[in-house]
Amino acid sequence: MMSSKNGSSLCRLGVVVTLAGVISMSIMFSMFKPSQKCPLPPPKPKLNSVKNCTNSNNVAKSSNSVKSNSVTEKAEEKPIVLLWVWPENYRFDFSDCKTFYNIDNCHLTDDRALYNDADNVIVYHRNIQWDLSDLPPSPRPPFQRWIWLHLESPTNTKRITGLENLFNLTLSYRQDADIPVRMRLMTRKKPNEDFVIPKKDKLVCWIVSNNDPLTGVDTRNVFYREFSKYIQVTLFGKAYARFLDYNDYYPTMASCKFYLAFENSVHKDYITEKINGPLAAGTVPVVLGPPRRNYENFVPAESFIHVNDFPDAKSLAEYLLHLDKDEDAYRKYFNWRKHLTPSPHLILQTQEFILAICTACDHVARHREYKEAHDLYDWYFS
């Protein structure tokens, strides 16, 4: 049997050996620790304040290179949008996007020398030749997207073969386009009590610039001829040899109780600036176009009068004559102005495509994902 003395010696020896092992292991771990420790970020880090955690074989990025979610942070990050042709040769200053719509998050250009660097190329449908000879060169750069620009209704659209699977994005008045183009009413939480209906000295007005039967105007012309038998309509525009100066457009429209916002052809979503003008001017639009429900996707039901609400043109005329005498009933068509605000659209002919091109600029800066438009006509004529 081992003595108590020998047992105590062995116990002390075991403690020493154990302590030596712990010290050795600590030294070994300290020799092989990573060359850089990755600290936990502070609870609310500021943009660019936290550096990337890297090992000794990587070069840490500087805080200035960390990107934010802003599409306008750096000029070089703006996507290049090449306008391949000027639609109808209507030219404008690209800075108008900033001036009119506060859009400045892409680099717009018409310089074809930048084609290989362009992130997006806008192609205007009506400028495409039947043999496709004036399209941008192919094959395109793999990162590049082509945008199909077309604002005309299907009635006024030519079918050019060979456009299937050619474009990535559609830019159109259609609500289901990749980039829909439309003036929108803006909502406001605090009621606007300042709106005053402009003084009126005319009952019904209509500004008509196009009366070409090939553009589908027969529907509205037939209705107008019957309608005008029962009520006086003041006509303006090139179609009736009473050209209205651009400076007089909104003031004249504001002086009318009702305005005929008749589209040249009837198609889904084909609701143009013809309704926006009277809404912005303080006049009640009388619309002829797609069904009422389609209009109500964009403007309040009580802000306009639809010809389809009446069995015939005579009934519509009688209703407008009644509203002319009933001021309280007429004023109800402006109740929407308390919480919605319209914006006047650009009216110069050369400004016709500014909204569309600027809208495309804003869209592609916010949406960089890939997409492809397959059969354009199957979609557009449906």
C-alpha positions as CSV (number, residue, x, y, z in Angstrom):
1,M,0.0,0.0,0.0
2,M,1.3,3.4,-0.9
3,S,2.2,5.8,2.0
4,S,0.3,9.1,2.5
5,K,3.6,10.9,1.9
6,N,4.2,9.4,-1.5
7,G,0.5,10.0,-2.4
8,S,0.9,13.7,-1.6
9,S,3.9,13.9,-3.8
10,L,2.2,12.2,-6.7
11,C,-0.8,14.6,-6.4
12,R,1.4,17.6,-6.5
13,L,3.2,16.2,-9.6
14,G,-0.2,15.7,-11.3
15,V,-1.3,19.3,-10.7
16,V,2.0,20.6,-12.1
17,V,1.7,18.5,-15.3
18,T,-1.9,19.6,-15.8
19,L,-1.1,23.3,-15.4
20,A,1.8,22.9,-17.8
21,G,-0.6,21.4,-20.4
22,V,-3.1,24.2,-20.1
23,I,-0.3,26.8,-20.6
24,S,1.0,25.0,-23.7
25,M,-2.4,24.8,-25.3
26,S,-2.9,28.5,-24.7
27,I,0.4,29.3,-26.4
28,M,-0.5,27.1,-29.4
29,F,-3.9,28.8,-29.9
30,S,-2.4,32.3,-29.7
31,M,0.1,31.3,-32.4
32,F,-2.6,30.2,-34.8
33,K,-5.3,32.9,-34.3
34,P,-6.6,34.7,-37.5
35,S,-4.5,37.7,-38.6
36,Q,-7.6,40.0,-38.3
37,K,-10.5,39.9,-36.0
38,C,-13.9,40.7,-37.5
39,P,-15.7,43.0,-35.0
40,L,-19.5,43.0,-34.6
41,P,-21.0,46.1,-36.2
42,P,-22.5,48.8,-33.9
43,P,-26.2,48.7,-33.3
44,K,-27.0,51.5,-35.8
45,P,-24.1,51.8,-38.3
46,K,-24.0,54.7,-40.6
47,L,-23.6,54.3,-44.4
48,N,-20.0,53.5,-45.2
49,S,-19.0,53.4,-41.5
50,V,-18.4,49.6,-41.3
51,K,-15.5,48.1,-43.2
52,N,-15.6,44.7,-44.7
53,C,-14.1,41.8,-42.6
54,T,-11.2,40.2,-44.6
55,N,-8.4,37.8,-43.8
56,S,-4.7,38.7,-44.3
57,N,-4.7,37.5,-47.9
58,N,-7.3,40.1,-49.0
59,V,-7.2,43.8,-49.4
60,A,-9.9,45.5,-47.3
61,K,-12.2,47.8,-49.2
62,S,-12.1,51.4,-48.3
63,S,-15.3,52.8,-46.7
64,N,-15.7,55.1,-49.7
65,S,-16.3,52.2,-52.0
66,V,-19.3,50.8,-50.2
67,K,-22.3,51.3,-52.4
68,S,-25.7,52.6,-51.1
69,N,-29.1,51.8,-52.5
70,S,-29.2,55.2,-54.2
71,V,-29.4,55.1,-58.0
72,T,-27.9,58.6,-58.2
73,E,-25.0,58.4,-55.7
74,K,-22.3,58.4,-58.4
75,A,-22.4,59.8,-61.9
76,E,-20.6,56.8,-63.3
77,E,-23.2,54.4,-61.8
78,K,-26.0,56.0,-63.9
79,P,-27.1,53.6,-66.7
80,I,-26.5,54.9,-70.2
81,V,-29.7,55.2,-72.2
82,L,-29.2,55.7,-75.9
83,L,-32.1,57.2,-77.9
84,W,-31.5,55.5,-81.2
85,V,-33.7,57.9,-83.2
86,W,-35.6,61.1,-82.2
87,P,-39.3,60.2,-82.4
88,E,-40.9,62.2,-85.2
89,N,-37.6,64.2,-85.1
90,Y,-39.0,66.1,-82.1
91,R,-35.8,67.1,-80.3
92,F,-35.5,68.4,-76.7
93,D,-32.8,69.0,-74.2
94,F,-32.2,65.9,-72.1
95,S,-32.0,68.2,-69.0
96,D,-35.8,68.7,-69.4
97,C,-36.2,65.4,-67.5
98,K,-34.7,67.1,-64.5
99,T,-36.5,70.4,-65.2
100,F,-40.0,69.0,-65.7
101,Y,-40.1,65.7,-63.7
102,N,-37.1,65.9,-61.4
103,I,-35.6,62.8,-63.1
104,D,-31.8,62.7,-63.3
105,N,-30.8,59.1,-62.6
106,C,-29.7,58.0,-66.0
107,H,-27.3,59.3,-68.7
108,L,-29.5,60.1,-71.7
109,T,-27.7,60.4,-75.0
110,D,-28.3,60.2,-78.8
111,D,-24.7,59.6,-79.6
112,R,-24.5,56.3,-81.5
113,A,-20.8,56.1,-80.8
114,L,-21.8,55.0,-77.3
115,Y,-23.8,52.1,-78.5
116,N,-21.4,49.4,-77.2
117,D,-21.4,51.0,-73.8
118,A,-25.2,51.8,-73.6
119,D,-27.1,49.8,-71.0
120,N,-30.4,50.5,-72.7
121,V,-31.4,51.5,-76.3
122,I,-34.8,53.1,-77.0
123,V,-36.2,52.3,-80.4
124,Y,-39.2,54.2,-81.7
125,H,-41.6,51.8,-83.4
126,R,-42.8,54.2,-86.1
127,N,-39.2,54.7,-87.3
128,I,-38.6,51.0,-87.8
129,Q,-38.4,50.2,-91.5
130,W,-40.1,47.2,-93.0
131,D,-36.8,45.5,-93.7
132,L,-35.5,46.3,-90.2
133,S,-32.4,48.0,-91.7
134,D,-32.4,50.9,-89.3
135,L,-32.4,48.9,-86.1
136,P,-29.3,49.0,-83.9
137,P,-26.5,46.6,-84.9
138,S,-26.8,43.0,-83.9
139,P,-25.6,41.0,-82.0
140,R,-26.1,43.5,-79.2
141,P,-23.8,43.6,-76.1
142,P,-24.9,40.9,-73.7
143,F,-25.6,43.3,-70.9
144,Q,-27.7,45.7,-73.2
145,R,-31.5,46.0,-73.2
146,W,-33.6,47.3,-76.0
147,I,-36.8,49.3,-75.2
148,W,-39.7,49.4,-77.6
149,L,-41.3,52.9,-77.6
150,H,-44.8,53.2,-79.0
151,L,-47.6,55.5,-77.8
152,E,-50.1,55.0,-80.7
153,S,-53.2,52.9,-80.4
154,P,-53.4,49.5,-82.2
155,T,-55.6,51.2,-84.9
156,N,-52.6,53.3,-85.8
157,T,-49.9,50.6,-85.4
158,K,-48.1,49.0,-88.3
159,R,-47.3,45.3,-88.0
160,I,-43.6,44.9,-88.9
161,T,-42.5,41.2,-89.0
162,G,-39.3,40.2,-87.3
163,L,-39.8,42.0,-84.0
164,E,-40.5,38.9,-82.0
165,N,-38.1,38.2,-79.1
166,L,-36.1,41.3,-80.1
167,F,-37.0,43.7,-77.3
168,N,-36.5,43.5,-73.6
169,L,-38.9,46.2,-72.4
170,T,-42.0,47.9,-73.6
171,L,-42.6,51.6,-73.2
172,S,-46.2,52.5,-73.8
173,Y,-49.5,54.0,-72.6
174,R,-50.7,50.5,-71.7
175,Q,-50.9,49.9,-68.0
176,D,-49.4,46.4,-68.4
177,A,-46.4,47.7,-70.3
178,D,-43.0,47.2,-68.6
179,I,-42.8,51.0,-68.5
180,P,-46.2,52.6,-68.5
181,V,-46.4,56.3,-69.6
182,R,-49.1,58.4,-68.0
183,M,-49.7,61.6,-66.1
184,R,-50.9,60.6,-62.7
185,L,-53.1,62.3,-60.1
186,M,-51.2,62.8,-56.8
187,T,-52.8,62.1,-53.5
188,R,-52.6,64.4,-50.5
189,K,-53.6,63.7,-46.9
190,K,-54.4,67.2,-45.9
191,P,-57.5,68.4,-47.8
192,N,-57.0,71.2,-50.2
193,E,-59.5,74.0,-49.5
194,D,-57.9,76.5,-51.9
195,F,-59.2,75.2,-55.2
196,V,-61.7,77.5,-56.9
197,I,-63.6,76.5,-60.0
198,P,-62.5,78.9,-62.8
199,K,-65.0,81.3,-64.2
200,K,-66.9,79.9,-67.2
201,D,-68.2,81.7,-70.3
202,K,-68.5,78.7,-72.6
203,L,-70.6,75.6,-72.1
204,V,-68.9,72.8,-74.2
205,C,-65.5,73.0,-75.9
206,W,-63.5,70.7,-78.1
207,I,-60.0,71.1,-79.4
208,V,-59.4,68.9,-82.5
209,S,-56.1,68.7,-84.3
210,N,-56.7,65.4,-86.2
211,N,-59.7,64.5,-88.4
212,D,-58.0,61.9,-90.7
213,P,-60.5,59.0,-91.2
214,L,-57.6,56.6,-91.5
215,T,-56.7,57.1,-87.8
216,G,-60.0,55.7,-86.5
217,V,-61.9,59.0,-85.8
218,D,-65.2,57.8,-87.3
219,T,-66.6,56.7,-83.9
220,R,-66.1,60.0,-82.3
221,N,-67.2,62.0,-85.4
222,V,-70.4,60.1,-85.7
223,F,-71.2,60.7,-82.1
224,Y,-70.3,64.4,-82.3
225,R,-72.5,65.1,-85.3
226,E,-75.5,63.8,-83.4
227,F,-74.5,65.4,-80.1
228,S,-74.1,68.8,-81.6
229,K,-77.7,68.9,-82.8
230,Y,-78.8,69.4,-79.2
231,I,-76.2,71.5,-77.6
232,Q,-73.7,74.2,-78.7
233,V,-70.1,73.2,-78.9
234,T,-67.2,75.7,-79.3
235,L,-64.6,74.2,-81.6
236,F,-60.9,74.9,-81.8
237,G,-57.9,73.2,-83.5
238,K,-56.4,72.7,-86.9
239,A,-59.2,70.3,-87.9
240,Y,-61.6,73.2,-87.8
241,A,-59.3,76.0,-89.0
242,R,-59.3,77.6,-85.6
243,F,-55.8,77.1,-84.4
244,L,-55.4,77.7,-80.7
245,D,-52.1,79.2,-79.5
246,Y,-50.3,77.1,-77.0
247,N,-50.3,79.9,-74.5
248,D,-54.1,79.9,-74.7
249,Y,-54.6,76.1,-74.3
250,Y,-55.2,75.9,-70.6
251,P,-56.9,79.3,-70.1
252,T,-59.4,78.5,-72.9
253,M,-60.0,75.0,-71.5
254,A,-60.6,76.5,-68.1
255,S,-63.3,78.9,-69.5
256,C,-65.4,75.9,-70.6
257,K,-67.8,74.1,-68.3
258,F,-67.3,70.8,-70.2
259,Y,-64.6,69.5,-72.5
260,L,-65.0,66.7,-75.0
261,A,-62.1,64.4,-74.3
262,F,-62.8,62.1,-77.2
263,E,-60.1,59.6,-78.2
264,N,-59.4,59.0,-81.9
265,S,-59.9,55.3,-81.4
266,V,-61.2,53.0,-78.7
267,H,-58.8,50.6,-77.1
268,K,-57.9,49.3,-73.7
269,D,-56.0,51.9,-71.6
270,Y,-55.9,54.3,-74.6
271,I,-56.6,57.3,-72.4
272,T,-54.4,60.1,-73.4
273,E,-53.7,63.7,-72.3
274,K,-57.1,64.6,-73.6
275,I,-58.6,63.9,-70.2
276,N,-55.6,65.3,-68.3
277,G,-56.0,68.7,-69.8
278,P,-59.5,69.5,-68.5
279,L,-58.8,67.9,-65.1
280,A,-55.7,70.2,-64.7
281,A,-57.6,73.2,-66.0
282,G,-60.6,72.9,-63.7
283,T,-63.1,71.7,-66.3
284,V,-65.3,68.6,-66.4
285,P,-64.2,66.1,-69.1
286,V,-66.8,64.3,-71.2
287,V,-65.0,61.2,-72.3
288,L,-65.3,58.8,-75.3
289,G,-62.9,55.9,-75.3
290,P,-62.6,52.6,-73.4
291,P,-65.3,51.6,-70.9
292,R,-65.8,53.7,-67.7
293,R,-64.2,51.0,-65.5
294,N,-61.0,51.4,-67.5
295,Y,-61.0,55.2,-66.9
296,E,-61.6,54.6,-63.2
297,N,-58.2,52.9,-63.0
298,F,-56.6,56.3,-63.4
299,V,-59.1,59.0,-62.3
300,P,-62.0,59.1,-59.8
301,A,-65.4,58.0,-61.0
302,E,-66.9,61.4,-60.0
303,S,-64.4,63.5,-61.9
304,F,-65.7,62.8,-65.4
305,I,-68.8,62.0,-67.5
306,H,-68.7,59.1,-69.9
307,V,-70.8,59.0,-73.1
308,N,-71.6,55.4,-72.3
309,D,-73.5,56.5,-69.2
310,F,-76.3,57.7,-71.5
311,P,-78.5,55.8,-74.0
312,D,-77.8,58.3,-76.8
313,A,-76.2,61.6,-77.6
314,K,-79.4,63.5,-77.0
315,S,-79.7,62.3,-73.4
316,L,-76.1,63.3,-72.7
317,A,-76.7,66.8,-74.1
318,E,-79.8,67.2,-71.9
319,Y,-77.8,66.2,-68.8
320,L,-75.1,68.8,-69.5
321,L,-77.8,71.4,-70.0
322,H,-79.3,70.4,-66.6
323,L,-75.8,70.7,-64.9
324,D,-75.4,74.2,-66.5
325,K,-78.4,75.3,-64.5
326,D,-77.7,73.3,-61.3
327,E,-74.6,74.8,-59.8
328,D,-74.6,72.5,-56.7
329,A,-74.7,69.4,-58.9
330,Y,-72.0,70.7,-61.2
331,R,-69.7,71.5,-58.2
332,K,-69.8,67.9,-57.1
333,Y,-67.6,67.0,-60.1
334,F,-64.8,68.8,-58.3
335,N,-65.0,67.2,-54.9
336,W,-62.0,65.0,-55.8
337,R,-59.8,68.0,-55.9
338,K,-59.7,68.0,-52.1
339,H,-57.4,65.0,-51.9
340,L,-56.1,64.6,-55.5
341,T,-53.9,67.0,-57.5
342,P,-53.5,67.0,-61.3
343,S,-50.4,68.2,-63.1
344,P,-50.6,70.1,-66.4
345,H,-49.0,68.1,-69.2
346,L,-46.6,69.5,-71.8
347,I,-48.5,70.8,-74.8
348,L,-45.9,71.8,-77.4
349,Q,-45.8,69.3,-80.3
350,T,-42.0,68.9,-79.9
351,Q,-42.5,67.9,-76.3
352,E,-44.7,65.0,-77.1
353,F,-42.2,62.3,-76.1
354,I,-40.4,63.9,-73.2
355,L,-42.6,62.2,-70.6
356,A,-42.1,58.8,-72.1
357,I,-38.3,59.1,-72.5
358,C,-37.8,60.5,-69.0
359,T,-40.0,57.8,-67.6
360,A,-37.8,55.2,-69.2
361,C,-34.7,56.8,-67.8
362,D,-36.2,56.6,-64.3
363,H,-37.4,53.0,-64.7
364,V,-34.1,51.5,-66.0
365,A,-32.2,53.2,-63.2
366,R,-34.4,51.5,-60.6
367,H,-34.9,48.2,-62.4
368,R,-31.8,46.5,-63.7
369,E,-33.2,42.9,-63.9
370,Y,-33.3,41.0,-67.1
371,K,-36.5,40.7,-69.1
372,E,-37.6,39.8,-72.6
373,A,-40.7,40.8,-74.6
374,H,-41.8,37.9,-76.8
375,D,-44.6,38.5,-79.2
376,L,-45.3,42.2,-79.2
377,Y,-48.3,42.1,-81.4
378,D,-50.0,39.3,-79.5
379,W,-49.8,41.5,-76.5
380,Y,-50.5,44.9,-78.1
381,F,-53.5,43.9,-80.2
382,S,-55.1,41.7,-77.5
